[in-house]
Structures are given as C-alpha cells and as structure tokens.
C-alpha cells in the first residue's frame, strides 16, 4: 500500500507524478510537467536564436555559441524522439544526425521539438521506455526533457541578453529536486559533471 498522499501516487491527468515504487519518477509538482512545455520553451529558444548572431558566445556553456547550443538541443531532442518512438528498446540502433549548415538549425529545432511533444503526448507516462537512469518510464523522459530545454532556454536568454523565461516556480523547484534526486545521485558510471 502506498504511504504517500493520494496526489503523489500513480499517474494523474496523463502527467508523470511521484510513484511509490523505488526507481520510479518522483516529481514534486506533477501538474507543471506538461510535455507541451517542451515545444513552448523550444520556441522561446528559437526566437532568441533567430534574432541573435549565431556566433554569440553562450557563457553558461562556454565555449559553445548559440549555433552550438541550438545543435545540442536538436541532437538531444532527436535522440529522445528515437527512444520514445522505439520504446521499450534502447539506443543501440540510434543514428546520430549530421549537423546541418547553420541555416538549417532552426527548422530542425522546431521539427524535433514538435515531434517529441507529439510522441510524449501520445504515450502513457507509465509506459516502459529506456533511459540512462534507474527510472525506465516515459514519465522520466517528460520530466528530463522539460528541465533540459528550460535550462537551455535560460542559457540562450543569458547569451543574447534577453529576459529570462517566466515559468511556474514549482517547475524550478522540481528542477532542483531532479538535480539532487537524479542528476547527482542516479547518473550512470560513464557520466560526469563538470563544474
């Protein structure tokens, strides 16, 4: 029997939430983990990149430029598109896309984000899906990809001197929870943090 309050057990409204079993997703604020936020934040980043020189240094990800940051997001979202589309299989057959000319980055960014949101919206967060962490559910990918693009949207805004995105404070709180509960304690042996 679950000992957590009802709102934190199982899945609610199609969004990932805290589960009782070990190794399951532990989002503190599940109602802010809407996959559509991935597309919204990716669009914000795209707008920043579209109106800024692509060789702008992203100091929070130095030595990356805005072009490099955009390519990174394209690569990450493309990878998770593959994982969710081929679940429960892992990445063994995944093919890394070739980086396009800078003029092709924004179309790839928007296409990849839209596809990821489509796949995540169509999936049940409880479905099995490969990940590098203990959590092997679609819900992990939803949470991780929302935080991934939120951080990189901030990186882009800082680089371009734009205002930071205004997001629900509970999303940022969940990001801290994910950092401590997943990124710092549940990373695979091959992963390292560089400060």
N, C-alpha and C positions, 0 to 999 in steps of 0.2 A: 504494500500500500504506500502511496506517495505521501511524504510528510510535509511537502511544500504546499503553500496556499493554492487553491484551485487555479488562479490566473497563471501560475507558473508551471503547471503540469500539462504535458501533451502539446498539442498544436491548436491554435485558435485563429479563425478567420484566414486560414491559409498562410499565416506568417509563422516563422520559426520562434519558438519560445523555450523557456527553461524546461528541461526534462529531468526526470528523477533518476534515470539510469546513468551509471558512470560513463564518461566518454561522450555524452550527448551534449548538444548545444546548450549553452547557459546564458542566453541573452537576458539582460536585466530589464530591458524595456522593449518587449517584442512588438508592440504596436508601432514603433518607429522603423521597423525593419521591413519596409515595403520595397520589393525589387524595383519598382518604377523609379525609386530614388536614384538608382544607378544611372538611368537614362537622363534624369534631370541634372545630376551632378556632372555627367559626361558632357552634356550640352553646355553647362556653365564653363567647363574647361575648354570646350571647343570654341566658345565665344571669345574667351581670353586669348587663346592661341590665334584665332582668326584676325584679331586686331592688334597683335603684337609681333615684333620681329621674331622669327623662329630661332635666331641665334642668341636670343636673350638668355643669359645665364640663370639657371634655377639654383639659387644659392643653397636652398634646403636639400638639394640633391646634386650638389656640385660633384663633378664637372658637367653635369647634364645641361643641355639647352632646352628651350621649350619644344623644339623638334624631338629631342631625345625623350623628354617626358611624355610627349604625345605617343611616340612609338612604344614606349614601355607600356602605357595604358592599352594600346592596341594589342600588343603581344599578350598581356595578362588576360584581357577580356576574350581574346581569340582562344587562348588555352582553356579557360573555363567554359567557353561555348562548347568546345570539344568534349570536355569532361561531362558536362550535363547532357549533351546530346547523345553521348555514348555510354551513359551510366548503365550498369554499375562498373563498367570497365575502367581501368586506369589509363594513364597517358602513354603506355608503351608504343602505340601506333601513331601518336600525335606527330604531325609535321609542322615545324616552325615556319611561319610565313616569311617570305622575303620582304625586307624593308623597302617600301616604295620611295620614289623621289619625294621630297618634302611636299610637293603639290598634291600628292596622293594621301597624305597622312590624315587630314580631316575627314575625307569621305570614308576611309577605313575606320576611323574612330567612331563616327556616327553609325555606320553599318554594324560594327561589332557590338556596340552598346545596345542597339535596338534588338539585335538577335539574342543577346544574353538575357535581356529583360523578357523577351518572348518565351525563351526556354524556361527561365525560372518561374515566370507566371503560370506556365502550363504544368509545372512539376509540383508534386506534393513535397513540402519541406521535410517530411519524414522519410521520403524515398532514399534508398541507399545510393550514394554517389562517392566516388573516390575523393580523397583529399590527402594532403601531406600530414594532417594532424590525426589525433585519435578519433575525432568526430568524423564519421563517414556518412553524412547525410546531405541532402540538397540544402537544408537549412544552414549548414556550415558555410556553403558557398554564398548563399544570400547574404549572410552577416559579413563574411570576409570581404566580399566584393563591394558592399556598400561602404565599409570602412576604407577599403583600398582607394576607391575613387574619391571619397570625401577628403582623405589626406592629400591626394594628388591634385585635387581642385584647389586646396589651400596652397600647395606648392606653386601652382600656376599663378594664382592670385598674388602671392608674395613676389614672385619673379616679375610680374607685369606691373606691380604697384597698384593693383586693384583692391577693392574692398573684399574682405573675406566673406565666404558664403555664410548666410544666416541660416542656421539649422537648429532644429529642436535640441535643447541642451541635453535631453535624455539620450540622443544619438551620440553626442560626445562622451557622455558618462558611460554608455555601453562600449564605446571605443576604448576607453581606459580599462574597463573590465575585460575586454577581449585582449588587450595588450598584456595585462597581467596574467589572465587565466589561460590564454592560448599562446600568444606570441613569445612570451618569456618562459613558459613552463611546458609547452607541448609541441615544441618545434622538433623536427627530425634531426638526427645526428649530423646530417650534411649541411644544416642551416646554421648560419652565424649572424649575429647582429654586429654592425659596425657603427660606432658612435661618433 
